[in-house]
Amino acid sequence: MTRDTDSETDVQDEEMRTDGGETDTAGADNVQLDPWGSSTVSDYRKLFEEFGIEEFDELLDEVPNPHYLMRRGVIFGHRDYRPVAEAMRDGDDFAVLSGFMPTGDPHIGHKLVFDEIIWHQQQGGDAYGLIADLEAHSARGLTWDEIDEHARDYLLSLVALGFDVDDGTLYRQSQNRELQDLAFELGGKANFSEFQAIYGFDGETNVSHMQSVVTQMADILYPQVEKPKPTVIPVGPDQDPHVRFARDLATRMRFFKVTEAYASFELDTAERLVVADAYDQLCELVDDDHDVRCVDAAVLLESGTDAVDFEDRPRYDDTFGAAADATPTARAIVKLKNAGMEPLRPRTRFLDRNATEGAFDALVEAVEGEKRVFDEHVDAFDLSRAEADELAREIELDNDGYGFIPPSSIYHRFMTGLTGGKMSSSVPASHISLLDDPEDGYDKVKSATTGGRSTAEEQRELGGEADKCPVYELYAYLLSGDDDEFAKKVYDECVGGERLCGGCKEQAAELMQEFLEDHQEKREEAEELLENLDFSLESDRRGVAPNGE
């Protein structure tokens, strides 16, 4: 679409949207999240509904000194971030990690992740930045020479923006043997059907690509190799499949699964709530909860009342079954009937998931108070769930396990490309590279589309559409820095009709030029720091990439 870059306003691109600045794409309504595709999210709200991502605004007050990307809603979602926020507040150990696939120049979209890593490091977190060179080689087909060139550029920008190399960890996947060993162990807990379901892999997917996924799972858990701690992974929402898979694998690697139980048999979460309610009701009818039996709860649930005759309990001698689609209450009744006269008492259960014989024996010895020991689980009657979780992790660590804590994540909005649509490394006009000549950066901003009305008069009357404007995003995501008042002033002036696009773009272009000049000076200073690191910028690997010609 043609733009008159010297006029006061630009014609609004009709395809741009207000829900994060993405253009609608085919299939976007299905919210497909593809870590290697060009997926966009047409409606971020669907991520909350379909994938269980939580809204970040709901815990913003729990985060000490929140980053401006959090305050402005650029970071819009999270998975289980509260343990990280709590560790920050309490001065406990926590970590942050994110990786960069070196397939092109780092650009201002990547700066969001750089900033998130650096901010968490400044809040006291152990910071990790990695170059996903195995992924670039296997999934994108880059040669090792190409990877080496881009890897250096990413690291220089990360350091120039403030990453403390003396207090943080930088590595390449291909050069980290400890990471690769962890990936091997994690691979034992994954199967091909999951790769099909999560990533759409099929018979044409090369094995190296699948290996690179397991390596990424190891990346996500790597900060916990020495010691388990809350860990946050800052990413765009298209990377959520990796986070979900890593959380599953972290759980599968644990020696013990800690649950709550009421009898020798297992209950799912919904069934447990039903049985817990029945147990509470029955306890009100007896003097000693040891008198409560499974059959009593079955009768109570079947009758829907508290009419339980403790003197004349029915005896169930047959084995019962429930349909798979039965309600939680119906399923619970069947299990309770099958247990018959077994006492119904709450307890904390340690299920043996991967424990060695020595670890299982150590757990049995460590559980204090009343307990019941079975072949594959231990029931403790005097331990709370929190105490049991702590004990299980302690025993695991004492017996050479990892004790992983499921990793957390935060999600930032995609930046809109300067020409509309998603910002893409493969479309130079859509993004500003951190390596761009400052004058080129100035020109790209001046040529960008905006959220302006079709005429200056209309803009003064109706106001601009800042929520649809790639140039306003530059102010909010980057150019305003930590100055919320300045970002708000630009927004209010735009939607109030005081600010016209020509002057707004001129100011943004000048600020962008200043940013690039400053950043590139700092990149030159970072050269020496990078050279002194125990980090090879040149790969000693050779060969053709799996997807190469």
Secondary structure, DSSP 8 states (H G I E B T S, - for coil): ----TTSS-----TT--SSSS----TTGGGT---TTTT---S-THHHHHHH--EEGGGGGGGSSS--HHHHTTSEEEEES-HHHHHHHHHT---EEEEEE--SS--BHHHHHHHHHHHHHHHTT-EEEEEE-HHHHHHHS---HHHHHHHHHHHHHHHHHTT--TTTEEEEEGGG-HHHHHHHHHHHTT--HHHHHHHH---TTS-HHHHHHHHHHHHHHHGGGSSS---EEEEE-GGGHHHHHHHHHHHHHT-SEEEEEESSSS---HHHHHHHHHHHHHHHTT-S-GGG-BHHHHHHHHHHTSS---SSS-----S-----TT--HHHHHHHHHHHHTT-B---EEEEEESS--HHHHHHHHHH--SSEEE-SSEEEESS--HHHHHHHHHHHHHHTT-------EEEEE---B-TTSSB--TT-GGGS-BTTS-HHHHHHHHHT---S--SSHHHHHHH---GGG-HHHHHIIIIITTT-HHHHHHHHHHHHTT---HHHHHHHHHHHHHHHHHHHHHHHHHHHHHHHTSS--SS----S--TT--
